[in-house]
Amino acid sequence: MAPPRHMTSEDHFPAKTPGKLRLYSMQYCPYAMRARLMLAKKGVDHEVININLRNKPQWFIEKYPVATVPVIEHDDKLLGGSLVIAEYIDEVYSKDGERTLSVDPYEKGTTNMLISDKFGKAIISVYKRLGHKENWEEDFFKYVGELDKELSAKKYFAGGDKPTYADYMIWPWMRLIGPACAIDDVLPSGKLPNLERWIEDMKKDETVKACQTSPDVLKKFCQGYHTGKFVHDLE
Ligand SMILES: N[C@@H](CCC(=O)N[C@@H](CS)C(=O)NCC(=O)O)C(=O)O
């Protein structure tokens, strides 16, 4: 099914469906994908309002003056920022007690450190690569290489035999450097073997499958991104 059209400054505020969590998103935004993955993982009934980030509706700016996506509205509660939202969804909707992010303070700390610090550096180098910036290779292999090392003795980022919070928080960028990447269609072969294996495993995960975008569409988006003219409604 095609994603909802991205709303612009021309669109009126869409009435909320009572009782339903609302996600303000942009279909190809990796930060918003973090929220979509967590909502899918926890099976949360929700509605998506896509926002055109080049021509934002005034009502969205007034609602969340930072004016980035993702944002959620849960009854009268509003939260913005992908990690804040992801953790909130995990806390509120893990009724089965099976948390995606460990509740152990140290495990939670090491996971958040990985996502914010180590992966934070890698994100910058991924954008450099996608944007075809000069000398992207050096930073890319240095910082994404650190993630590859992280997976040398583990199947998933927080250990264990199935994806957890760290994997879902990192995936939205890693799917961009795989086959959808607008540069050369493949990960630089053989240089990041653990990450390549992890990407293949992640693609088989039901939550990841529920949120995936076809490689052709993602490729079109990436091409638009590096020419500075990305299109919002591609599907
Ligand atoms: N720190 C924020 C970053 C979100 C973000 O930068 N989203 C981008 C889209 S991928 C955005 O909304 N950009 C619009 C803008 O900066 O005006 C988060 O984790 O949610």
The ligand as an SDF file (V2000), in Angstrom:
LIG
                    3D

 20 19  0  0  0  0  0  0  0  0999 V2000
   17.4320   14.3750   16.4160 N   0  0  0  0  0  0  0  0  0  0  0  0
   16.2470   14.1950   15.6230 C   0  0  0  0  0  0  0  0  0  0  0  0
   16.6190   14.4090   14.1670 C   0  0  0  0  0  0  0  0  0  0  0  0
   15.4350   14.2540   13.2300 C   0  0  0  0  0  0  0  0  0  0  0  0
   15.6990   14.8410   11.8530 C   0  0  0  0  0  0  0  0  0  0  0  0
   16.7020   15.5220   11.6080 O   0  0  0  0  0  0  0  0  0  0  0  0
   14.7610   14.6000   10.9070 N   0  0  0  0  0  0  0  0  0  0  0  0
   14.8620   15.2170    9.6240 C   0  0  0  0  0  0  0  0  0  0  0  0
   14.3480   14.3320    8.5040 C   0  0  0  0  0  0  0  0  0  0  0  0
   15.3160   12.8970    8.2330 S   0  0  0  0  0  0  0  0  0  0  0  0
   13.9690   16.4460    9.5960 C   0  0  0  0  0  0  0  0  0  0  0  0
   12.8870   16.4490   10.1380 O   0  0  0  0  0  0  0  0  0  0  0  0
   14.4120   17.5000    8.9150 N   0  0  0  0  0  0  0  0  0  0  0  0
   13.6350   18.6930    8.7450 C   0  0  0  0  0  0  0  0  0  0  0  0
   14.3370   19.9200    9.1910 C   0  0  0  0  0  0  0  0  0  0  0  0
   15.4230   19.8150    9.7660 O   0  0  0  0  0  0  0  0  0  0  0  0
   13.8030   21.0000    8.9150 O   0  0  0  0  0  0  0  0  0  0  0  0
   15.6610   12.8170   15.8880 C   0  0  0  0  0  0  0  0  0  0  0  0
   16.3870   11.9450   16.4080 O   0  0  0  0  0  0  0  0  0  0  0  0
   14.4710   12.6110   15.6290 O   0  0  0  0  0  0  0  0  0  0  0  0
  1  2  1  0
  2  3  1  0
  2 18  1  0
  3  4  1  0
  4  5  1  0
  5  6  2  0
  5  7  1  0
  7  8  1  0
  8  9  1  0
  8 11  1  0
  9 10  1  0
 11 12  2  0
 11 13  1  0
 13 14  1  0
 14 15  1  0
 15 16  2  0
 15 17  1  0
 18 19  2  0
 18 20  1  0
M  END
$$$$
